[in-house]
Amino acid sequence: LIINFYLAEDANLVATLIDGMQLLEGDYLGGGGARGNGKVVFTDLNLKLMCGTEPIPSVDYADLGELLTHKEGIIEDIASELKKVSL
């Protein structure tokens, strides 16, 4: 998944993405969800970000729950990096 950020305010798009992932884990895909089929679980997540041509150090998360606990910090870090690039 690639997201292009242009403004520091765009960092909030990450919150929308993470919230969507959480909603997807709470539901199922296709038919047969009542039988336990189609469940989605996000594990072994690696967040790699680039601001312009500069990489931000990547971070690994065991699962979506761990990513959720760091969501606000991730957004702040992205916004901070975007402000540096736009100067």
Buried (B, 14 or more C-beta within 10 A) or exposed (E): EEEEBEEBEBBEBBEEEBEEBBEBBEEBEEEEEEEEEEEEEBEEBEBEBEBEEEEBEEBEBEEBEEBBEBBEEBBEBBBEBBEEBEE
